[in-house]
Amino acid sequence: MRIARSRSLSPLRLEREIDAMSHASRASLETRQQRNLVRLLTEARTYSPFYRKWLAEYPLPRDEFDFEEFRTLPILTREMVRHEHERMKSEKASPDAFHASATGGSTGTPMPFYTTTEADLTRTLIRQRMESLLGIRLGERRLKLWGSEFEVTSMQNFASKLMGRAINQRILPAFELTEQNLLEWLDLIEQFRPQVFEAYTDTLVLLARVLTRESRTLNHHPAAIIAAAEGINDVNRNIVQQAFGAPVLSRYGTRELGNLAHECLSGGMHIAEDFYLVEVLDGNDRPCTPGQEGRLIITDLTNRAFPLIRYEVGDMGSLAHADHQCACGQPFRCILQITGRAGDQLELLDGRRITPGFFPHLLKEVACIEQYKIIQDKPDHVRILLRSERELNDSEQSFLARQLERHMPGMQYTIERHEVLPVSPSGKHRVVENLLVARETP
């Protein structure tokens, strides 16, 4: 399918594009994916100076796509992109077509990359395709709490150029999560009455806790709440859903790739397979079996001007079986689980790892805790940073001591109370941060 260019963009045409994308069968998805893969690989080898050399020893794809042959292509790392991003650009695209950007630097070092208006529009359509299946139509009011003030200003400028009147969206910076900001945002939700409310998971949980603490009920309930960038576990999902009276859905994506998987009302995290190829590999670069955790390797089919082919995004996860049928009936394959980056897991002295999903179940038992951050700064030590209504009492401290000794034997810890918890340069709140891994990351 040819994506409409921005100069002829209109809400009606966008609706037609989305409708065409939404009525896809399993067979048509696979056909479209293979066609897009062949085009991406052919153009990369032909027009990208980096890929001309990088893929020189590999044959160009044929009309009959061979996935086994595709899996012999080398893995692209973030470090390679940092060093080669200028040579990765396609010579087919006009120099003024590129928009320079960079990842948020949550891993310690930002990664520069390029996108184009056409790629960004395609990604917008992919997002809206999923939302249309939830009953959310293009142009309905959307409130987004996001990143730093600088980043939000950039997003608003670009969105206005890209979507114009087709977007009915308001974006506000959510970099500092102060008590005053939280109360103001709740008032804004009542005034703006968004159909879609999107924010970092941590921001949503804090807002939900304020609603509960203030015994406040919103007069307006969004059609959907999108927990983006950080994922959401069952504990936090229930907290937000009960407070806001709206379904909470998650998306998986990155700044350089866009949103490549979207959650449906049945809980399936569906991959936009016609525009993304997702692989899960073990430590020896072999495909993992369905349900087996491994490294996520993504091929982006939305941005031929800056190809990311077999790109190791840095996250861990697992895929459902290709034949698994979600209860919603959609034909898209599902991601079973995103377990985050290695730097989002604690490494215990006995070799085990603790993922971020452990802490919501533990800390929900201490009612005064509103927000937390766990930092491993030494092999045998973690800092537990808390934002809480008051100091923990003796009973609460004893409970945490028993549970931490049980689940993290041999690890020492300190508990620190803060008014505002530190966030990453992009404004994202990382629940668990392993500084030992971050120091090893180039």
C-alpha positions in Angstrom: 0.0 0.0 0.0 1.3 3.5 -0.9 1.2 5.9 2.0 -0.2 9.3 1.4 2.3 12.1 1.4 1.8 15.0 3.8 1.1 17.6 1.2 -2.2 15.8 0.3 -3.0 14.9 3.9 -6.6 15.3 5.1 -8.7 13.6 7.8 -10.8 11.9 5.2 -7.8 10.5 3.3 -6.2 9.4 6.5 -9.4 7.6 7.5 -9.3 5.7 4.2 -5.7 4.8 4.6 -6.4 3.5 8.1 -9.4 1.5 7.0 -7.4 -0.2 4.3 -4.7 -1.1 6.8 -7.2 -2.4 9.3 -8.8 -5.1 7.2 -5.8 -7.4 6.9 -5.8 -11.2 6.8 -2.9 -13.3 8.0 -1.9 -14.1 4.4 -2.0 -10.5 3.3 0.1 -9.5 6.3 2.8 -12.0 5.4 2.7 -11.0 1.7 3.0 -7.3 2.6 5.8 -7.9 5.1 7.8 -9.9 2.5 7.3 -7.3 -0.2 8.4 -4.5 2.2 11.4 -6.6 3.3 12.5 -7.2 -0.3 12.2 -3.5 -1.1 14.0 -2.4 2.1 17.0 -4.8 1.5 17.3 -3.9 -2.2 17.2 -0.2 -1.6 19.6 -0.5 1.4 22.2 -2.4 -0.7 21.8 0.0 -3.6 21.6 3.4 -2.0 23.1 3.3 1.5 26.9 3.6 1.6 27.0 1.7 4.9 24.8 -1.2 3.7 26.6 -1.5 0.4 29.7 -2.6 2.4 27.9 -4.2 5.3 25.8 -6.5 3.2 28.3 -6.9 0.3 28.8 -10.6 0.9 25.1 -11.4 1.0 22.9 -11.9 -2.1 20.1 -9.5 -2.9 16.7 -10.9 -2.0 14.6 -12.5 -4.6 10.8 -12.2 -5.2 10.4 -15.5 -3.2 11.7 -14.3 0.2 13.8 -16.8 2.1 13.7 -16.1 5.9 16.4 -18.6 6.6 18.7 -16.7 4.3 17.6 -13.4 5.9 18.6 -14.7 9.3 22.2 -15.1 8.1 22.5 -11.3 7.8 24.6 -9.7 10.6 23.2 -8.1 13.7 23.2 -4.3 13.8 24.1 -2.8 17.2 23.5 0.6 18.8 27.2 1.2 18.8 27.4 0.7 15.0 24.6 3.1 14.5 26.3 5.7 16.7 29.4 5.5 14.6 27.9 4.9 11.1 24.6 6.9 11.2 25.7 9.4 8.5 26.7 6.6 6.1 23.5 4.7 6.8 21.4 7.3 5.1 19.9 6.5 1.7 21.3 8.4 -1.3 17.9 8.0 -2.9 16.3 10.5 -0.4 16.8 14.2 -0.8 19.2 15.6 1.8 16.6 18.0 3.1 14.1 15.1 3.6 16.0 13.9 6.8 15.0 14.9 10.3 17.9 14.5 12.8 17.0 12.9 16.1 18.5 10.9 18.9 17.4 8.3 21.5 16.7 9.7 25.0 20.0 8.5 26.5 18.4 6.3 29.2 21.2 3.8 28.7 23.8 6.5 29.3 24.7 7.5 25.7 22.2 8.9 23.2 22.2 7.3 19.8 21.7 9.7 16.8 19.5 8.6 13.9 17.4 10.1 11.1 13.7 9.9 10.1 11.6 11.4 7.4 8.1 12.9 7.1 6.9 9.8 5.2 8.3 7.4 7.8 6.7 9.4 10.6 3.3 9.5 8.8 3.5 5.7 8.3 4.1 5.3 12.0 1.2 7.6 12.8 -1.1 5.4 10.6 0.1 2.2 12.3 -0.7 3.6 15.7 -4.1 4.8 14.6 -4.9 1.5 12.9 -4.7 -0.2 16.4 -6.6 2.6 18.1 -9.4 2.4 15.4 -9.9 -1.2 16.4 -10.6 0.0 19.9 -13.2 2.5 18.7 -10.9 5.5 18.8 -11.3 7.6 15.7 -8.6 9.8 14.1 -8.9 13.4 15.4 -10.5 12.6 18.7 -9.1 14.6 21.6 -5.7 13.3 22.9 -3.8 14.5 25.9 -0.2 13.4 26.2 2.1 14.0 29.2 5.6 13.5 27.9 9.3 14.0 28.4 11.0 17.3 29.0 9.8 20.8 28.0 12.4 20.9 25.2 11.3 17.6 23.8 7.6 18.4 24.0 8.2 21.7 22.2 10.0 19.8 19.4 7.2 17.3 19.2 4.5 19.9 19.0 6.3 21.8 16.2 6.8 18.6 14.1 3.3 17.3 14.8 1.7 20.5 13.6 3.7 20.4 10.4 3.0 16.7 9.8 -0.7 16.3 10.8 -2.1 19.8 10.8 -5.8 19.9 11.5 -6.0 16.1 11.4 -4.5 15.9 15.0 -6.6 17.1 17.9 -3.8 16.7 20.4 -2.3 18.5 23.4 1.2 17.6 24.6 2.5 18.8 28.0 5.9 18.2 29.6 5.9 15.6 32.4 9.6 15.9 33.4 9.0 17.0 37.0 6.4 15.0 38.9 5.6 17.5 41.7 2.4 17.5 43.8 1.3 20.8 42.2 1.8 19.4 38.7 -0.2 16.3 39.4 -3.1 18.3 40.7 -3.0 20.7 37.7 -2.9 17.7 35.3 -6.0 16.2 36.9 -7.8 19.6 36.5 -6.7 19.7 32.8 -8.1 16.2 32.2 -11.5 17.5 33.4 -11.3 20.6 31.3 -9.8 19.2 28.1 -11.9 15.9 28.2 -9.6 13.8 26.1 -10.8 10.5 24.5 -7.2 9.2 24.7 -4.9 10.0 27.7 -1.3 9.0 27.2 1.6 9.1 29.6 4.5 7.3 31.2 3.3 4.5 33.4 4.9 6.1 36.5 3.0 9.3 35.8 -0.3 7.5 35.5 0.2 5.6 38.8 1.1 8.8 40.6 -2.0 10.5 39.2 -4.2 7.5 40.2 -2.8 7.6 43.7 -3.6 11.3 44.0 -7.2 10.6 42.9 -7.6 7.8 45.4 -5.9 9.8 48.3 -8.2 12.8 47.6 -11.3 10.6 47.2 -11.8 12.4 43.9 -13.8 11.1 41.0 -13.3 12.5 37.5 -16.4 13.6 35.7 -14.8 12.6 32.4 -13.5 9.1 31.6 -11.3 8.7 28.6 -12.1 5.9 26.1 -8.6 4.5 26.7 -5.5 5.3 28.7 -2.2 4.5 27.0 0.7 3.5 29.2 3.7 4.2 27.0 7.5 3.9 27.0 7.8 1.9 30.3 5.2 -1.0 30.0 2.8 -1.6 32.9 2.3 -4.6 35.2 -1.0 -6.0 36.6 -0.6 -4.2 39.9 -0.2 -0.7 38.4 -2.8 -1.4 35.7 -5.5 -2.1 38.3 -4.5 1.0 40.3 -4.9 3.2 37.2 -8.0 1.6 35.9 -9.9 1.8 39.2 -8.9 5.5 39.7 -9.7 6.7 36.1 -12.6 4.3 35.3 -11.1 3.5 31.8 -9.2 0.6 30.2 -5.4 0.9 30.4 -3.5 -0.4 27.4 0.2 -0.6 26.7 2.3 0.0 23.6 5.9 -1.2 22.8 8.2 0.9 20.8 11.3 3.1 20.8 12.1 6.6 19.6 14.1 5.3 16.7 11.6 2.7 15.6 8.2 4.1 16.5 5.5 2.1 18.1 5.7 -1.4 16.7 3.3 -3.3 19.0 0.0 -2.3 20.5 -2.2 -4.0 23.2 -5.8 -4.9 22.4 -8.7 -5.0 24.9 -8.1 -8.8 25.2 -4.6 -8.2 26.4 -2.7 -9.2 23.3 0.4 -7.1 22.4 0.0 -7.2 18.6 3.0 -6.5 16.3 2.4 -4.4 13.2 4.0 -7.2 11.2 3.5 -5.7 7.8 5.9 -2.9 8.9 8.1 -4.5 11.4 9.9 -7.9 11.6 10.5 -9.0 15.2 13.0 -11.7 16.0 14.0 -13.1 19.4 17.5 -14.6 19.6 19.4 -16.3 22.3 23.0 -15.5 23.3 24.4 -17.4 20.3 22.2 -15.6 17.8 19.9 -18.6 17.4 16.1 -18.1 17.2 14.3 -18.7 20.5 11.3 -21.0 20.7 7.9 -19.4 21.3 7.7 -18.2 24.9 11.5 -18.3 25.4 13.1 -15.1 26.6 15.8 -13.6 24.4 17.2 -10.5 22.8 14.8 -8.5 20.6 16.0 -7.9 17.1 13.9 -5.6 15.0 13.9 -4.8 11.3 12.1 -1.5 10.6 10.1 -1.4 7.3 8.8 2.1 7.8 12.0 4.1 7.2 13.8 3.1 4.0 15.7 6.4 4.0 17.5 5.3 7.2 17.4 1.5 7.3 17.6 -0.4 10.6 18.0 -4.0 9.5 18.3 -6.7 12.2 18.8 -4.0 14.8 19.4 -5.1 18.4 17.3 -2.7 20.2 18.6 -3.7 23.7 15.4 -5.1 25.1 14.6 -8.7 26.2 11.3 -10.4 25.5 9.5 -13.4 24.1 7.0 -14.1 21.3 3.8 -16.1 21.1 3.6 -18.9 18.7 2.9 -17.8 15.2 -0.4 -19.9 15.2 -1.6 -18.4 18.5 -5.0 -16.7 18.0 -5.8 -13.8 20.3 -9.3 -13.6 21.7 -9.8 -10.3 19.8 -9.5 -12.1 16.5 -6.8 -9.9 15.0 -4.3 -11.7 12.7 -1.2 -10.0 14.1 1.3 -12.1 16.0 1.7 -11.2 19.7 4.7 -10.3 21.9 4.2 -12.4 25.1 6.4 -10.3 27.3 8.8 -7.4 27.3 11.2 -7.9 30.2 13.2 -4.7 29.6 16.9 -4.0 29.2 19.7 -5.8 31.1 20.2 -2.4 32.8 16.6 -2.6 34.2 17.3 -5.8 36.1 19.2 -6.4 39.3 22.0 -9.0 39.4 22.1 -11.0 42.6 25.2 -12.6 44.1 23.9 -16.1 43.3 23.5 -15.2 39.6 19.8 -14.7 39.6 18.2 -11.6 38.1 15.3 -9.5 39.6 13.2 -7.8 36.9 11.2 -4.6 37.5 8.0 -6.6 37.8 9.0 -7.9 41.3 8.8 -4.6 43.1 5.2 -3.5 42.5 4.0 -6.7 44.2 6.4 -6.1 47.1 5.9 -2.4 47.7 2.2 -2.3 47.2 2.0 -3.8 50.7 3.4 -0.5 52.1 0.5 1.9 51.6 2.3 5.1 52.2 4.7 4.6 49.2 3.6 6.6 46.2 6.7 6.1 43.9 10.0 4.3 44.0 13.2 3.7 42.2 15.7 0.9 42.8 19.3 1.5 41.9 22.0 -1.2 42.1 25.3 0.7 42.6 27.5 -2.2 43.8 27.4 -6.0 43.3 26.1 -6.4 46.8 24.2 -3.2 47.4 21.0 -1.5 46.2 19.6 1.9 47.0 15.8 2.1 47.5 14.6 5.6 46.7 11.1 6.3 47.9 8.6 9.1 47.5 6.1 8.5 50.3 3.5 10.3 52.4 5.6 9.9 55.5 8.6 8.1 56.9 8.2 4.3 57.1 7.3 3.0 60.6 9.1 0.2 62.3 6.5 -2.4 61.2 6.9 -1.4 57.5 10.7 -1.4 57.7 10.7 -4.8 59.3 8.4 -6.1 56.6 10.6 -4.8 53.8 13.7 -6.3 55.6 12.2 -9.7 55.8 11.0 -9.7 52.2 14.3 -8.4 50.8 16.3 -10.9 52.7 14.1 -13.7 51.4 14.1 -12.7 47.8 17.5 -11.0 47.6 19.8 -13.0 50.0 23.1 -11.4 50.7 22.3 -8.0 49.2 22.7 -4.9 51.4 20.4 -2.0 50.9 19.7 1.6 52.0 16.3 3.3 52.0 16.2 7.0 51.1 13.1 9.2 51.1 12.9 11.9 48.4 10.5 14.6 47.4 11.1 14.1 43.7 12.8 11.0 42.3 15.4 11.3 39.5 14.5 10.5 35.9 16.4 9.8 32.7 17.4 12.7 30.3 14.3 11.9 28.2 12.0 12.3 31.2 11.4 8.6 31.5 11.3 7.1 35.0 13.3 3.9 35.2 11.9 1.8 38.0 15.0 -0.3 38.3 18.5 0.9 37.2 21.5 -1.3 37.3 24.5 1.1 37.2 26.9 -1.9 36.9 25.5 -2.8 33.5 25.2 0.9 32.5 29.0 1.3 33.1 29.7 -1.6 30.8 27.5 -0.3 28.0 29.5 1.5 25.3 
